[in-house]
């Protein structure tokens, strides 16, 4: 491998705990990166735990319009029980031959036992592996269940990370923020993307209003993500209280699966007397999600921490101006003038939302800028090519030792 041309017959295994889109960004990223690689002529499979019927239906709906998804082989493992939940040796042993035949194993996430088991299996087979932490190692994330994560690092997760071919970081901030952990593996910074086929053409204007007539055709700010503390719904609720006083016609649409924050958010909304102006609509997939983007005047994600938000990228691809927190680590939004990046303060969030809601010229300019940014830098075919080149760059650096295995590491998983 190496050189100017990409190899067209790589065998790639992606490993992830679940492909259920309700689990957030990692399943969406793993499935779409795999599909983009398969569409470029590679033999790609995804290993994950078997889904419930409902989760399997969500996953099928999520992948329905993804180019190349039908070329990806899915390997489902039986849900773990007993000791397997903490040390899934049996599951990993079932994949021994598949891993031995692979050119690279790409793991998504950090704190799942199946990932350490797959990494150990790859080491035993002398097959290189890559880890995408998806923001799970930055300081804010490490402070959540801090003691458990420190113990986990001692019990095998640090070995998984240290012996990776490289850590795939989604942005330069993430690469910088993990430095205090002093991990041995190098890093490669490659963002996430969208398939333009998933967002083009958008449904006709007014489709979301027709689906939710209670909006009355009024302009709305869209939040579309898991309803989780990390996503900053409490900040958004406080900011919308300010917006609602100054812009009487605006509404807030909150879409996404409940990650534990819905009840508190709805109580806060009720206490502010804004229940009739805030619409919590549950998770949206496929056409329904595009309808929500298509009619929104602004997208807002005031998150406490993000690796590289798929929702932000999708919003811009759909031509929706974005208001995001600086903790989303997406400086290109400011550089491209595709929206506003604000501190996690309700007043600052409200100011940016009011500017966009009240500014049709500003909205139009941001819409065009965001759409151009995504199409120039953040489509899955481009991302897949960058990732394949990263795989090959590591191969070239370690050409004398079956990619990156030194003699001292052989036989020491």
ABEGO torsion letter per residue (X at the ends): XEEABBBAABBBBBBBABABAAAEAAAAAAAAAAAAAAAAGBBBBBBBBBBBAAAAAAAAAAAAABBGAAABBBBBBBBBBEAAAABBAAAAAAAAAAAAABABBBBBEAABAAAAAAAAAAAAAGBBBBBBAGGAABAAAAABGAAAAAAAAAAGAAAAAAABABBBBABAAAAAAAAAAGBABBBBBBBBBBBAAAAOBBBBBGAAAAABAAAGGBBBBBBBBBBBAAAGAAAAAAAAAAAAAABAABBBBBBEBBAGAAAAAAAAAAAAGAAAABBBAEBBBEAAAAAAAAABABBBBBBABBABBAAAAAAAAAGBBBBBBAAAGBAAAAAAGAEBBBBBBAAAAAAAAAAAAABAAAAAAAAAAAAAAAAAABBAAAAAAAAAAAAAAAAAAAAAAGEABBAAABGBX
